[in-house]
Amino acid sequence: MEINILAFAIPLFVFFIGLEYYLSLRMERKVHHFADSVTNMGVGIAERLSDLYVSSLFFYVFDFIQRNFGLFIIQENAWTFILLFLATDFLWYWYHRFAHEINLFWGVHVVHHQSDEFNYTVAARITVFQALVRGAFWCVLPLLGFSAEMITALLLIHGAYPFFTHTRLVGKLGWLEYIFVTPSHHRVHHASNELYLDKNYGDVLIIWDKLFGTFIEETEEPVYGLTKPLKSYSFLWQHFHFLLEIALSVKKRPVLSRN
């Protein structure tokens, strides 16, 4: 049975959250709001705890798919791990893009964008349902022939990186901006400025956004949160408000006559 080590890295992430808060005070930059940060942490803890079970479940799903339906049998070595990383990051780009372009997926992902702040606590703000949707996208990897062990090990690394892109305290990073997703790129993604909407979907590499026309550079100060602010700290309302809106829209839609 595989254990999601990332779930036990919470103390390390809490340390960096505390460090960011300390540095923001030293730099005299207000990037935290108490109620917002506490809400972010609460959502994050719930997701990490649920992900203990979800990740274990998907380990067996990945293993079943690879053994029974894998198109190839891919052996573990440095080159295949690089290939797996590229495939994982590519799939993440499309999962993330669909999460913004398809209403049902947005209903799962919207929780991550509800905060009006942008700091490390926002990185923790992931709905408990997102792991299930992500896992479904990852099922392409064992279908290609990657083993469950390879996928799980890679996802631990891949899942940790984006935590560090959720900060306002790090400026632009020179040549790294051309290859990797940086805090500057991800600030754009979380902004509600009309200029920035639906941009910079990448997780580790920014090259996919540049290839598929969804990249934009940070040029104006981002305004964070949803275009229509939620204005609620209710855990249940945060998770279900958009899904309820979809259900109400479907219910109100007139039924077309066959005559």
Backbone as CSV, one residue per row, in Angstrom:
resi,resn,N_x,N_y,N_z,CA_x,CA_y,CA_z,C_x,C_y,C_z
1,MET,0.849,-1.205,0.000,0.000,0.000,0.000,0.872,1.237,0.000
2,GLU,0.628,2.152,-0.925,1.400,3.388,-0.999,0.826,4.431,-0.049
3,ILE,1.692,5.191,0.580,1.279,6.250,1.498,1.592,7.588,0.866
4,ASN,0.655,8.508,0.930,0.861,9.838,0.373,1.734,10.648,1.338
5,ILE,3.034,10.634,1.093,3.975,11.314,1.975,3.685,12.805,2.034
6,LEU,3.148,13.356,0.943,2.858,14.779,0.896,1.880,15.176,1.990
7,ALA,0.984,14.258,2.359,0.023,14.561,3.418,0.724,14.758,4.753
8,PHE,1.890,14.121,4.944,2.628,14.253,6.188,3.647,15.381,6.131
9,ALA,3.677,16.104,5.020,4.587,17.252,4.897,3.941,18.534,5.389
10,ILE,2.734,18.420,5.974,2.022,19.598,6.443,2.872,20.460,7.376
11,PRO,3.606,19.874,8.358,4.439,20.738,9.228,5.469,21.551,8.451
12,LEU,6.024,20.988,7.378,7.001,21.717,6.573,6.326,22.887,5.857
13,PHE,5.149,22.636,5.296,4.425,23.712,4.626,4.009,24.791,5.629
14,VAL,3.614,24.373,6.829,3.254,25.348,7.867,4.460,26.216,8.216
15,PHE,5.646,25.612,8.227,6.870,26.384,8.489,7.054,27.473,7.431
16,PHE,6.884,27.119,6.165,7.064,28.109,5.097,5.963,29.178,5.135
17,ILE,4.764,28.790,5.540,3.696,29.775,5.706,4.075,30.777,6.795
18,GLY,4.605,30.249,7.895,5.055,31.127,8.973,6.217,32.011,8.553
19,LEU,7.131,31.443,7.777,8.272,32.208,7.291,7.810,33.330,6.367
20,GLU,6.875,33.019,5.483,6.355,34.047,4.579,5.698,35.170,5.375
21,TYR,4.935,34.802,6.405,4.272,35.821,7.232,5.301,36.703,7.937
22,TYR,6.340,36.073,8.481,7.404,36.823,9.159,8.096,37.788,8.190
23,LEU,8.429,37.286,6.999,9.106,38.131,6.016,8.207,39.266,5.530
24,SER,6.914,38.991,5.415,5.995,40.052,4.979,5.947,41.174,6.005
25,LEU,6.046,40.821,7.300,6.093,41.857,8.335,7.383,42.653,8.248
26,ARG,8.495,41.953,8.044,9.793,42.634,7.919,9.811,43.560,6.705
27,MET,9.139,43.135,5.633,9.113,43.926,4.401,7.978,44.959,4.396
28,GLU,7.185,44.942,5.499,6.047,45.855,5.635,5.078,45.730,4.449
29,ARG,4.778,44.476,4.116,3.824,44.191,3.047,2.707,43.321,3.615
30,LYS,1.498,43.811,3.557,0.355,43.075,4.103,-0.173,42.116,3.035
31,VAL,0.145,40.858,3.168,-0.286,39.861,2.185,-1.157,38.783,2.819
32,HIS,-1.495,38.961,4.108,-2.338,37.988,4.802,-3.538,38.689,5.428
33,HIS,-4.661,38.006,5.430,-5.849,38.419,6.155,-6.225,37.246,7.038
34,PHE,-6.396,37.489,8.359,-6.520,36.397,9.322,-7.634,35.418,8.954
35,ALA,-8.866,35.913,8.756,-9.996,35.024,8.487,-9.781,34.244,7.195
36,ASP,-9.237,34.925,6.183,-8.991,34.283,4.896,-7.944,33.183,5.033
37,SER,-6.864,33.472,5.744,-5.784,32.493,5.899,-6.238,31.278,6.695
38,VAL,-7.016,31.502,7.747,-7.529,30.385,8.545,-8.447,29.507,7.694
39,THR,-9.286,30.138,6.870,-10.166,29.384,5.979,-9.357,28.555,4.986
40,ASN,-8.335,29.168,4.419,-7.475,28.447,3.475,-6.855,27.217,4.126
41,MET,-6.357,27.386,5.340,-5.716,26.276,6.039,-6.719,25.172,6.361
42,GLY,-7.936,25.569,6.743,-8.955,24.576,7.062,-9.320,23.732,5.855
43,VAL,-9.505,24.397,4.710,-9.802,23.672,3.478,-8.641,22.747,3.121
44,GLY,-7.419,23.252,3.282,-6.234,22.467,2.935,-6.064,21.233,3.796
45,ILE,-6.295,21.358,5.084,-6.167,20.207,5.983,-7.198,19.140,5.631
46,ALA,-8.419,19.574,5.338,-9.457,18.616,4.945,-9.055,17.871,3.679
47,GLU,-8.487,18.600,2.714,-8.068,17.969,1.462,-6.914,17.006,1.686
48,ARG,-5.940,17.391,2.507,-4.797,16.505,2.751,-5.232,15.213,3.431
49,LEU,-6.143,15.319,4.395,-6.597,14.126,5.111,-7.376,13.200,4.174
50,SER,-8.252,13.775,3.362,-9.014,12.946,2.419,-8.100,12.345,1.360
51,ASP,-7.042,13.073,1.011,-6.139,12.609,-0.035,-5.327,11.391,0.409
52,LEU,-5.204,11.186,1.732,-4.561,9.971,2.224,-5.244,8.736,1.639
53,TYR,-6.557,8.764,1.621,-7.331,7.624,1.134,-7.451,7.642,-0.386
54,VAL,-7.657,8.832,-0.947,-7.822,8.935,-2.396,-6.553,8.490,-3.122
55,SER,-5.393,8.949,-2.641,-4.129,8.582,-3.283,-3.864,7.085,-3.184
56,SER,-4.189,6.508,-2.027,-4.015,5.060,-1.869,-4.925,4.308,-2.828
57,LEU,-6.160,4.785,-2.961,-7.102,4.159,-3.883,-6.584,4.214,-5.313
58,PHE,-6.095,5.390,-5.716,-5.646,5.539,-7.096,-4.362,4.767,-7.372
59,PHE,-3.565,4.487,-6.349,-2.397,3.638,-6.565,-2.839,2.289,-7.128
60,TYR,-3.886,1.722,-6.540,-4.389,0.426,-7.000,-5.076,0.552,-8.360
61,VAL,-5.744,1.687,-8.593,-6.364,1.923,-9.897,-5.288,1.998,-10.983
62,PHE,-4.209,2.759,-10.704,-3.104,2.877,-11.661,-2.493,1.509,-11.950
63,ASP,-2.290,0.739,-10.877,-1.679,-0.578,-11.031,-2.564,-1.495,-11.869
64,PHE,-3.871,-1.459,-11.634,-4.815,-2.295,-12.394,-4.810,-1.914,-13.869
65,ILE,-4.825,-0.618,-14.152,-4.857,-0.162,-15.545,-3.576,-0.559,-16.275
66,GLN,-2.432,-0.337,-15.602,-1.152,-0.636,-16.254,-0.995,-2.133,-16.535
67,ARG,-1.407,-2.964,-15.588,-1.245,-4.407,-15.754,-2.205,-4.993,-16.787
68,ASN,-3.389,-4.408,-16.900,-4.414,-4.997,-17.754,-4.627,-4.279,-19.081
69,PHE,-4.306,-2.981,-19.114,-4.612,-2.210,-20.320,-3.432,-1.386,-20.826
70,GLY,-2.279,-1.471,-20.167,-1.129,-0.670,-20.566,-0.710,-0.952,-22.003
71,LEU,-0.524,0.113,-22.777,-0.123,-0.046,-24.175,1.314,-0.531,-24.282
72,PHE,2.138,-0.157,-23.296,3.536,-0.575,-23.258,3.889,-0.948,-21.823
73,ILE,5.057,-1.527,-21.658,5.622,-1.745,-20.322,6.876,-0.888,-20.238
74,ILE,6.788,0.224,-19.524,7.879,1.198,-19.473,8.746,0.925,-18.249
75,GLN,10.008,0.631,-18.480,10.938,0.330,-17.399,11.398,1.605,-16.690
76,GLU,11.736,1.460,-15.417,12.168,2.610,-14.631,13.632,2.921,-14.888
77,ASN,13.910,4.131,-15.376,15.274,4.639,-15.467,15.190,6.157,-15.570
78,ALA,16.323,6.823,-15.625,16.338,8.290,-15.606,15.555,8.877,-16.775
79,TRP,15.712,8.291,-17.951,15.052,8.828,-19.142,13.544,8.664,-19.083
80,THR,13.077,7.516,-18.575,11.630,7.311,-18.513,10.995,8.174,-17.413
81,PHE,11.760,8.490,-16.370,11.240,9.418,-15.355,11.106,10.829,-15.939
82,ILE,12.053,11.214,-16.789,11.948,12.513,-17.472,10.722,12.516,-18.382
83,LEU,10.538,11.415,-19.114,9.370,11.295,-19.983,8.079,11.346,-19.169
84,LEU,8.069,10.670,-18.022,6.900,10.675,-17.147,6.622,12.077,-16.619
85,PHE,7.674,12.794,-16.246,7.506,14.172,-15.770,6.858,15.041,-16.842
86,LEU,7.349,14.947,-18.071,6.793,15.750,-19.160,5.329,15.373,-19.427
87,ALA,5.030,14.076,-19.402,3.659,13.625,-19.627,2.741,14.100,-18.505
88,THR,3.227,14.034,-17.276,2.439,14.471,-16.117,2.151,15.960,-16.189
89,ASP,3.170,16.749,-16.506,2.990,18.195,-16.562,2.079,18.589,-17.719
90,PHE,2.181,17.870,-18.832,1.314,18.111,-19.982,-0.143,17.811,-19.627
91,LEU,-0.374,16.680,-18.953,-1.732,16.332,-18.537,-2.280,17.350,-17.551
92,TRP,-1.393,17.807,-16.642,-1.839,18.812,-15.669,-2.288,20.067,-16.387
93,TYR,-1.565,20.510,-17.386,-1.954,21.711,-18.129,-3.384,21.573,-18.641
94,TRP,-3.695,20.425,-19.251,-5.020,20.255,-19.834,-6.084,20.045,-18.765
95,TYR,-5.751,19.339,-17.691,-6.695,19.235,-16.571,-7.023,20.636,-16.051
96,HIS,-5.992,21.444,-15.850,-6.166,22.777,-15.282,-6.938,23.677,-16.238
97,ARG,-6.637,23.558,-17.508,-7.340,24.376,-18.494,-8.816,23.983,-18.565
98,PHE,-9.103,22.676,-18.594,-10.494,22.222,-18.608,-11.226,22.652,-17.340
99,ALA,-10.488,22.717,-16.221,-11.093,23.124,-14.950,-11.570,24.567,-14.985
100,HIS,-11.030,25.351,-15.917,-11.472,26.742,-16.072,-12.464,26.915,-17.215
101,GLU,-12.461,26.004,-18.168,-13.273,26.174,-19.374,-14.556,25.344,-19.372
102,ILE,-14.645,24.340,-18.499,-15.823,23.468,-18.435,-16.487,23.665,-17.072
103,ASN,-17.758,24.036,-17.079,-18.441,24.418,-15.847,-18.382,23.367,-14.748
104,LEU,-18.595,22.111,-15.101,-18.603,21.061,-14.086,-17.238,20.959,-13.410
105,PHE,-16.162,21.010,-14.186,-14.820,20.962,-13.614,-14.517,22.233,-12.814
106,TRP,-15.015,23.380,-13.285,-14.826,24.627,-12.541,-15.524,24.552,-11.181
107,GLY,-16.657,23.860,-11.128,-17.349,23.679,-9.861,-16.504,22.959,-8.829
108,VAL,-15.557,22.137,-9.295,-14.628,21.433,-8.407,-13.419,22.308,-8.081
109,HIS,-12.961,23.071,-9.053,-11.704,23.824,-8.925,-11.881,25.222,-8.324
110,VAL,-13.100,25.751,-8.373,-13.331,27.150,-8.005,-12.877,27.486,-6.591
111,VAL,-12.921,26.507,-5.684,-12.530,26.748,-4.292,-11.118,27.315,-4.206
112,HIS,-10.253,26.845,-5.075,-8.855,27.282,-5.055,-8.702,28.752,-5.421
113,HIS,-9.688,29.316,-6.093,-9.592,30.697,-6.569,-10.458,31.677,-5.767
114,GLN,-11.054,31.219,-4.694,-11.985,32.072,-3.956,-11.294,33.099,-3.063
115,SER,-10.062,32.856,-2.696,-9.368,33.774,-1.787,-9.074,35.109,-2.458
116,ASP,-9.284,36.193,-1.716,-8.953,37.538,-2.201,-7.499,37.904,-1.917
117,GLU,-6.777,36.981,-1.305,-5.357,37.176,-1.029,-4.547,36.227,-1.912
118,PHE,-3.227,36.375,-1.870,-2.366,35.446,-2.604,-1.108,35.231,-1.788
119,ASN,-1.043,34.082,-1.130,0.091,33.728,-0.281,0.141,32.213,-0.165
120,TYR,1.075,31.698,0.634,1.240,30.250,0.728,0.003,29.534,1.263
121,THR,-0.822,30.210,2.072,-2.026,29.537,2.559,-2.995,29.243,1.420
122,VAL,-2.959,30.062,0.359,-3.833,29.834,-0.793,-3.456,28.529,-1.500
123,ALA,-2.169,28.176,-1.470,-1.725,26.919,-2.080,-2.400,25.719,-1.435
124,ALA,-2.752,25.850,-0.157,-3.408,24.759,0.561,-4.890,24.684,0.266
125,ARG,-5.446,25.740,-0.309,-6.893,25.829,-0.505,-7.299,25.015,-1.740
126,ILE,-7.456,23.705,-1.542,-7.821,22.795,-2.625,-9.024,21.988,-2.179
127,THR,-10.051,21.962,-2.991,-11.256,21.230,-2.638,-10.991,19.743,-2.437
128,VAL,-11.776,19.134,-1.568,-11.622,17.704,-1.302,-11.975,16.870,-2.526
129,PHE,-12.671,17.452,-3.512,-13.062,16.703,-4.707,-11.996,16.738,-5.797
130,GLN,-11.055,17.685,-5.693,-10.112,17.869,-6.790,-9.209,16.666,-6.989
131,ALA,-8.850,15.990,-5.894,-7.971,14.826,-6.010,-8.615,13.727,-6.862
132,LEU,-9.947,13.594,-6.764,-10.636,12.585,-7.562,-10.573,12.918,-9.049
133,VAL,-10.806,14.188,-9.376,-10.782,14.601,-10.778,-9.369,14.498,-11.338
134,ARG,-8.391,14.969,-10.555,-6.994,14.864,-10.990,-6.628,13.408,-11.240
135,GLY,-7.014,12.554,-10.308,-6.682,11.142,-10.437,-7.206,10.536,-11.717
136,ALA,-8.397,10.972,-12.131,-8.968,10.471,-13.380,-8.100,10.866,-14.572
137,PHE,-7.552,12.083,-14.544,-6.642,12.509,-15.616,-5.342,11.706,-15.565
138,TRP,-4.831,11.450,-14.366,-3.578,10.700,-14.239,-3.707,9.284,-14.772
139,CYS,-4.940,8.769,-14.913,-5.122,7.399,-15.401,-4.596,7.208,-16.821
140,VAL,-4.368,8.280,-17.525,-3.745,8.176,-18.848,-2.329,7.618,-18.717
141,LEU,-1.642,7.939,-17.610,-0.242,7.548,-17.442,-0.057,6.033,-17.363
142,PRO,-0.810,5.311,-16.530,-0.659,3.841,-16.552,-1.150,3.226,-17.856
143,LEU,-2.099,3.887,-18.521,-2.551,3.389,-19.811,-1.413,3.423,-20.829
144,LEU,-0.543,4.416,-20.715,0.632,4.485,-21.589,1.664,3.426,-21.236
145,GLY,1.642,2.960,-19.982,2.577,1.909,-19.585,3.441,2.229,-18.392
146,PHE,3.280,3.410,-17.786,4.047,3.757,-16.585,3.479,3.001,-15.386
147,SER,4.351,2.510,-14.523,3.916,1.732,-13.363,3.341,2.645,-12.282
148,ALA,2.515,2.063,-11.425,1.920,2.822,-10.319,2.999,3.378,-9.399
149,GLU,4.082,2.617,-9.220,5.178,3.083,-8.351,5.845,4.329,-8.934
150,MET,6.100,4.326,-10.237,6.707,5.484,-10.898,5.794,6.705,-10.811
151,ILE,4.516,6.494,-11.095,3.564,7.598,-11.101,3.449,8.211,-9.716
152,THR,3.319,7.374,-8.697,3.165,7.869,-7.332,4.383,8.662,-6.890
153,ALA,5.579,8.144,-7.180,6.809,8.846,-6.795,6.907,10.202,-7.493
154,LEU,6.578,10.245,-8.776,6.660,11.495,-9.535,5.636,12.500,-9.050
155,LEU,4.415,12.035,-8.744,3.359,12.945,-8.308,3.677,13.606,-6.973
156,LEU,4.438,12.936,-6.118,4.845,13.541,-4.848,5.702,14.783,-5.087
157,ILE,6.609,14.688,-6.041,7.479,15.820,-6.377,6.693,16.884,-7.119
158,HIS,5.937,16.427,-8.098,5.158,17.345,-8.926,4.129,18.108,-8.087
159,GLY,3.582,17.446,-7.078,2.569,18.073,-6.247,3.117,19.091,-5.265
160,ALA,4.403,18.988,-4.938,4.998,19.911,-3.970,5.406,21.236,-4.601
161,TYR,5.823,21.210,-5.853,6.369,22.405,-6.504,5.426,23.610,-6.485
162,PRO,4.137,23.448,-6.884,3.280,24.629,-7.002,3.009,25.357,-5.700
163,PHE,3.248,24.714,-4.563,3.097,25.418,-3.283,3.917,26.701,-3.294
164,PHE,5.119,26.632,-3.835,6.062,27.756,-3.753,5.809,28.835,-4.804
165,THR,4.845,28.613,-5.687,4.512,29.649,-6.668,3.396,30.556,-6.166
166,HIS,2.850,30.267,-4.985,1.754,31.066,-4.435,2.294,32.109,-3.449
167,THR,2.971,33.105,-3.953,3.479,34.155,-3.069,3.640,35.465,-3.820
168,ARG,3.468,36.562,-3.089,3.669,37.898,-3.652,5.035,38.459,-3.281
169,LEU,5.793,37.728,-2.478,7.058,38.251,-1.972,8.235,37.984,-2.897
170,VAL,8.038,37.144,-3.914,9.107,36.811,-4.851,8.814,37.499,-6.185
171,GLY,9.767,38.278,-6.655,9.592,38.979,-7.931,9.896,38.078,-9.110
172,LYS,10.202,38.659,-10.229,10.523,37.886,-11.425,11.907,37.262,-11.292
173,LEU,12.074,36.097,-11.903,13.265,35.271,-11.658,14.147,35.095,-12.893
174,GLY,14.263,36.132,-13.688,15.218,36.101,-14.789,14.927,35.024,-15.809
175,TRP,15.968,34.267,-16.188,15.835,33.270,-17.247,14.896,32.126,-16.875
176,LEU,14.673,31.912,-15.573,13.748,30.853,-15.154,12.329,31.119,-15.641
177,GLU,12.002,32.392,-15.862,10.668,32.768,-16.330,10.350,32.157,-17.704
178,TYR,11.378,31.818,-18.474,11.166,31.291,-19.821,10.825,29.799,-19.820
179,ILE,11.117,29.114,-18.704,10.963,27.655,-18.684,9.950,27.202,-17.633
180,PHE,10.102,27.715,-16.424,9.303,27.220,-15.306,8.157,28.171,-14.950
181,VAL,7.127,27.610,-14.328,6.081,28.439,-13.743,6.667,29.102,-12.499
182,THR,6.598,30.410,-12.441,7.165,31.175,-11.336,6.030,31.858,-10.566
183,PRO,6.326,32.407,-9.390,5.287,33.168,-8.676,4.667,34.265,-9.528
184,SER,5.471,34.924,-10.362,4.938,35.962,-11.240,3.898,35.393,-12.193
185,HIS,4.192,34.249,-12.804,3.241,33.614,-13.714,1.957,33.226,-12.984
186,HIS,2.119,32.683,-11.769,0.937,32.167,-11.069,0.120,33.286,-10.435
187,ARG,0.747,34.407,-10.132,-0.031,35.568,-9.685,-1.019,35.980,-10.774
188,VAL,-0.560,35.947,-12.010,-1.434,36.250,-13.150,-2.614,35.285,-13.179
189,HIS,-2.331,34.000,-12.977,-3.387,32.987,-13.056,-4.468,33.211,-12.005
190,HIS,-4.094,33.681,-10.829,-5.055,33.878,-9.738,-5.723,35.248,-9.773
191,ALA,-5.363,36.076,-10.724,-5.905,37.431,-10.791,-7.272,37.448,-11.450
192,SER,-8.085,38.422,-11.044,-9.396,38.614,-11.660,-9.394,39.778,-12.641
193,ASN,-8.234,40.374,-12.884,-8.126,41.406,-13.915,-8.583,40.823,-15.251
194,GLU,-9.345,41.578,-16.006,-9.840,41.082,-17.294,-8.691,40.669,-18.209
195,LEU,-7.585,41.416,-18.144,-6.420,41.112,-18.971,-5.868,39.721,-18.691
196,TYR,-5.980,39.272,-17.443,-5.328,38.045,-17.002,-6.233,36.809,-16.987
197,LEU,-7.510,36.951,-17.248,-8.430,35.825,-17.102,-8.055,34.658,-18.016
198,ASP,-8.109,33.452,-17.435,-7.872,32.201,-18.174,-6.493,32.174,-18.829
199,LYS,-5.481,32.489,-18.056,-4.101,32.476,-18.539,-3.213,31.688,-17.562
200,ASN,-2.080,31.238,-18.093,-1.009,30.620,-17.299,-1.495,29.418,-16.476
201,TYR,-1.867,28.356,-17.185,-2.384,27.150,-16.547,-1.291,26.188,-16.081
202,GLY,-0.050,26.396,-16.487,1.017,25.444,-16.203,1.221,25.196,-14.723
203,ASP,1.785,24.026,-14.399,2.037,23.658,-13.001,3.518,23.789,-12.669
204,VAL,4.378,23.162,-13.453,5.828,23.274,-13.251,6.469,23.985,-14.441
205,LEU,6.100,23.580,-15.660,6.670,24.186,-16.865,5.690,25.192,-17.478
206,ILE,6.195,26.341,-17.869,5.368,27.364,-18.505,5.318,27.176,-20.022
207,ILE,6.090,26.225,-20.526,6.195,26.062,-21.983,4.869,25.661,-22.624
208,TRP,4.003,24.933,-21.887,2.727,24.514,-22.471,1.852,25.732,-22.761
209,ASP,1.838,26.697,-21.844,1.058,27.916,-22.072,1.567,28.664,-23.296
210,LYS,2.876,28.679,-23.466,3.452,29.376,-24.612,3.159,28.633,-25.907
211,LEU,3.105,27.302,-25.846,2.802,26.511,-27.034,1.335,26.644,-27.450
212,PHE,0.428,26.714,-26.462,-1.000,26.672,-26.751,-1.688,28.033,-26.616
213,GLY,-0.902,29.103,-26.514,-1.459,30.446,-26.594,-2.182,30.943,-25.372
214,THR,-1.867,30.401,-24.190,-2.537,30.858,-22.971,-1.578,31.569,-22.018
215,PHE,-0.426,31.976,-22.508,0.558,32.656,-21.654,0.405,34.167,-21.729
216,ILE,0.549,34.806,-20.587,0.645,36.258,-20.547,1.586,36.646,-19.408
217,GLU,2.385,37.656,-19.639,3.343,38.119,-18.643,2.655,39.041,-17.644
218,GLU,3.155,39.058,-16.424,2.641,39.963,-15.397,3.119,41.383,-15.691
219,THR,2.179,42.262,-16.030,2.535,43.643,-16.363,1.827,44.654,-15.477
220,GLU,0.618,44.332,-15.024,-0.102,45.222,-14.112,-0.383,44.499,-12.810
221,GLU,-0.603,45.253,-11.753,-0.807,44.665,-10.425,-2.052,43.775,-10.424
222,PRO,-1.897,42.508,-10.046,-3.060,41.609,-10.038,-4.037,41.959,-8.908
223,VAL,-5.312,41.751,-9.200,-6.371,41.812,-8.192,-6.860,40.382,-8.013
224,TYR,-6.754,39.857,-6.801,-6.963,38.425,-6.606,-8.408,38.090,-6.264
225,GLY,-8.756,36.820,-6.508,-10.085,36.328,-6.204,-10.937,36.163,-7.447
226,LEU,-12.212,35.885,-7.211,-13.158,35.668,-8.310,-13.645,37.001,-8.862
227,THR,-14.092,36.989,-10.103,-14.665,38.209,-10.693,-15.940,38.604,-9.948
228,LYS,-16.629,37.609,-9.377,-17.786,37.850,-8.513,-17.443,37.264,-7.148
229,PRO,-16.944,38.077,-6.196,-16.463,37.567,-4.907,-17.516,36.742,-4.171
230,LEU,-17.062,35.680,-3.508,-17.973,34.787,-2.797,-18.495,35.415,-1.510
231,LYS,-17.627,36.107,-0.780,-17.986,36.796,0.472,-18.572,35.834,1.504
232,SER,-17.961,34.673,1.636,-18.409,33.694,2.623,-17.231,32.837,3.052
233,TYR,-17.189,32.512,4.359,-16.155,31.616,4.874,-16.729,30.242,5.214
234,SER,-17.956,29.977,4.781,-18.596,28.697,5.047,-17.943,27.594,4.223
235,PHE,-17.473,26.554,4.890,-16.808,25.439,4.216,-17.736,24.796,3.187
236,LEU,-18.979,24.532,3.567,-19.918,23.874,2.654,-20.298,24.775,1.489
237,TRP,-20.536,26.069,1.768,-20.922,26.971,0.689,-19.776,27.150,-0.299
238,GLN,-18.547,27.225,0.205,-17.392,27.340,-0.678,-17.322,26.165,-1.641
239,HIS,-17.623,24.978,-1.148,-17.475,23.774,-1.965,-18.649,23.526,-2.911
240,PHE,-19.835,23.985,-2.551,-21.013,23.567,-3.313,-21.745,24.706,-4.023
241,HIS,-21.357,25.968,-3.785,-22.158,27.071,-4.322,-22.241,27.038,-5.847
242,PHE,-21.113,26.773,-6.524,-21.142,26.811,-7.984,-21.854,25.598,-8.562
243,LEU,-21.677,24.447,-7.927,-22.389,23.256,-8.381,-23.898,23.443,-8.239
244,LEU,-24.319,24.127,-7.160,-25.745,24.424,-6.982,-26.227,25.402,-8.044
245,GLU,-25.380,26.364,-8.389,-25.742,27.319,-9.442,-25.927,26.600,-10.783
246,ILE,-25.051,25.617,-11.065,-25.194,24.830,-12.298,-26.525,24.063,-12.286
247,ALA,-26.826,23.434,-11.138,-28.059,22.657,-11.024,-29.289,23.546,-11.215
248,LEU,-29.272,24.747,-10.621,-30.399,25.666,-10.767,-30.538,26.145,-12.205
249,SER,-29.404,26.377,-12.872,-29.445,26.821,-14.269,-30.054,25.750,-15.166
250,VAL,-29.666,24.492,-14.914,-30.212,23.381,-15.692,-31.714,23.248,-15.434
251,LYS,-32.117,23.412,-14.162,-33.526,23.266,-13.804,-34.386,24.346,-14.461
252,LYS,-33.831,25.574,-14.562,-34.578,26.700,-15.125,-34.588,26.694,-16.657
253,ARG,-33.728,25.892,-17.258,-33.639,25.880,-18.710,-34.916,25.303,-19.301
254,PRO,-35.532,26.004,-20.248,-36.800,25.512,-20.815,-36.600,24.218,-21.595
255,VAL,-37.572,23.348,-21.508,-37.541,22.070,-22.211,-38.007,22.315,-23.643
256,LEU,-37.201,21.878,-24.612,-37.535,22.096,-26.025,-38.615,21.116,-26.459
257,SER,-39.608,21.630,-27.124,-40.693,20.784,-27.613,-40.259,20.011,-28.858
258,ARG,-40.730,18.790,-29.000,-40.418,17.976,-30.174,-41.357,18.275,-31.338
259,ASN,-42.389,19.036,-31.080,-43.353,19.364,-32.131,-42.811,20.422,-33.081
